Each structure stands twice: as C-alpha cells, then as structure tokens.
Amino acid sequence: MLFQKHAGLSTILVHNGDMRATNKIVRKSISLPVEVAAQVRSLAKARRLSANRILVELIESGMEADKRKQEEFFKLAERYRSTTDPKEANVLGDQLGRMVFGG
C-alpha cells in the first residue's frame, strides 16, 4: 500500500495482486537471411516503426493466419466426415488433400 500526501489531499493506492503487467517482454535473439532483414528494415522505414516492432507484428499476423488455416482445416474435415453424398465427399477429400499436401 502506498500513501501519498499532496497539497492537503491524500491518496491511497492499493495493489491487491489481481492487476498484472499486461505485456511482459521476453528477449529473443534471431538470425535472419540478408534478404529478409532488408525487407524488415524497408517495412520499418516505410511505416516509421522500429524493426523490432515490425518483426513482432509479422510474427503475430503469421500466428493468426496459421490459427485461421487450422480452423478452416478442421471445419472442412468435419464437413467431409458428416457428408453422405459421395460426390461431395470426393470434392471435400480433394480439398483436404490440397490443404495437407499442397497443390
């Protein structure tokens, strides 16, 4: 508990442990190919952000895209499992194959 007195006013600040730091930072060191590092610097300069901030944004958007792709895969797999139409099963099976193996 912190007690402050200022110009006849007093304030009590209470921290009950429920308030946590929202963005803890973990320092990581990575190596980038020269071409990628140049693209990161270029993006940072164009957007007037630090290279570090650009990397964080790129990583976050990549993780979100990966999560969306995984969700799409599971929805498609569920449609494949639940279909009773052989033609639709063929089409869905082909789509699943392309998602897994590319093409």
C-alpha positions as CSV (number, residue, x, y, z in Angstrom):
1,M,0.0,0.0,0.0
2,L,1.3,3.4,-0.9
3,F,0.1,6.6,0.8
4,Q,0.7,10.0,-0.9
5,K,0.0,13.4,0.5
6,H,0.0,16.4,-1.8
7,A,-1.3,19.9,-1.2
8,G,-3.7,18.9,1.6
9,L,-5.0,16.0,-0.4
10,S,-4.2,12.4,0.3
11,T,-4.4,9.4,-1.9
12,I,-4.1,5.7,-1.0
13,L,-3.0,3.4,-3.9
14,V,-3.8,-0.2,-3.3
15,H,-2.4,-3.2,-5.3
16,N,-4.2,-6.4,-4.5
17,G,-2.3,-8.7,-6.7
18,D,-5.0,-9.0,-9.3
19,M,-3.5,-6.4,-11.6
20,R,-0.7,-7.9,-13.6
21,A,1.6,-6.5,-16.0
22,T,-0.2,-6.9,-19.3
23,N,2.8,-7.1,-21.7
24,K,5.8,-8.9,-20.2
25,I,8.7,-8.8,-22.6
26,V,10.9,-11.8,-23.3
27,R,14.1,-11.0,-25.2
28,K,14.9,-13.4,-28.1
29,S,17.8,-13.3,-30.5
30,I,17.2,-14.5,-34.0
31,S,19.2,-14.7,-37.2
32,L,17.6,-13.5,-40.4
33,P,18.6,-14.1,-44.0
34,V,20.0,-10.9,-45.6
35,E,17.1,-10.5,-47.9
36,V,14.5,-10.9,-45.1
37,A,16.4,-8.4,-42.9
38,A,16.4,-5.9,-45.8
39,Q,12.7,-6.3,-46.2
40,V,12.1,-5.8,-42.5
41,R,14.2,-2.6,-42.5
42,S,12.4,-1.3,-45.5
43,L,9.0,-2.0,-43.9
44,A,10.1,-0.4,-40.7
45,K,11.3,2.7,-42.5
46,A,8.1,3.0,-44.6
47,R,5.8,2.6,-41.6
48,R,8.1,4.7,-39.3
49,L,8.3,1.9,-36.8
50,S,11.3,0.0,-35.3
51,A,12.5,-3.2,-37.0
52,N,11.6,-4.9,-33.7
53,R,8.0,-3.7,-33.8
54,I,7.7,-4.8,-37.4
55,L,9.0,-8.3,-36.5
56,V,6.5,-8.6,-33.7
57,E,3.6,-7.6,-36.0
58,L,4.7,-10.0,-38.7
59,I,5.0,-12.9,-36.1
60,E,1.6,-12.1,-34.6
61,S,-0.1,-11.9,-38.0
62,G,1.6,-15.1,-39.1
63,M,0.4,-16.9,-35.9
64,E,-3.2,-15.6,-36.5
65,A,-3.1,-16.8,-40.2
66,D,-1.8,-20.2,-39.0
67,K,-4.7,-20.4,-36.5
68,R,-7.3,-19.5,-39.2
69,K,-5.8,-22.1,-41.5
70,Q,-6.1,-24.7,-38.8
71,E,-9.7,-23.8,-38.0
72,E,-10.5,-24.0,-41.8
73,F,-9.0,-27.4,-42.0
74,F,-11.0,-28.7,-39.0
75,K,-14.2,-27.3,-40.4
76,L,-13.5,-28.9,-43.8
77,A,-12.6,-32.2,-42.1
78,E,-15.9,-32.1,-40.2
79,R,-17.9,-31.4,-43.4
80,Y,-16.0,-34.4,-45.0
81,R,-16.8,-36.7,-42.1
82,S,-20.5,-35.7,-42.0
83,T,-21.3,-35.8,-45.7
84,T,-23.4,-38.6,-47.1
85,D,-23.0,-37.5,-50.7
86,P,-20.2,-39.4,-52.4
87,K,-19.5,-36.6,-55.0
88,E,-19.3,-34.0,-52.2
89,A,-17.0,-36.4,-50.2
90,N,-14.7,-36.6,-53.3
91,V,-14.6,-32.8,-53.6
92,L,-14.0,-32.3,-49.9
93,G,-11.4,-35.1,-49.8
94,D,-9.5,-33.4,-52.7
95,Q,-9.7,-30.0,-50.8
96,L,-8.3,-31.7,-47.7
97,G,-5.5,-33.2,-49.7
98,R,-4.5,-29.9,-51.1
99,M,-4.5,-28.3,-47.7
100,V,-2.3,-31.0,-46.3
101,F,0.0,-31.7,-49.2
102,G,-0.3,-28.5,-51.2
103,G,-1.0,-28.2,-54.9
